[in-house]
Amino acid sequence: MGRVGSAQWAGPTRGAMAAPVRDREALQRLSFLFQAAHWVLPHSPALARFYCSTQRGAARRLVLRMAPSVKRAVCRRCCSLLLPGAGGCVRLRGPAPEDSPA
């Protein structure tokens, strides 16, 4: 498995320079939990799910906004990582059936 990289977290910005981060330690913790979930997923999917649920709970408790890419990578219902081939699957739907006149 390749390098996961750092998680993206949405935050307020002003002009060309970013505003100082209010809860830097909290953002670092959320980023660590997301990266740890990616790292342990092949070994223990249940632990990865726990890390994702802890991340979501901490973000909700601290009222921090998660980036859309992070939100799309975690299931809203069961908090499991949605990675093709590792923790989720990709299904393609066929074309919609055409309505025939009666």
HELIX and SHEET records of a PDB file:
HELIX    1   1 ARG A   24  VAL A   40  1                                  17    
HELIX    2   2 PRO A   45  ARG A   61  1                                  17    
HELIX    3   3 PRO A   68  ARG A   72  1                                   5    
SHEET    1   A 2 THR A  13  ARG A  14  0                                        
SHEET    2   A 2 MET A  17  ALA A  18 -1                                        
END                                                                             
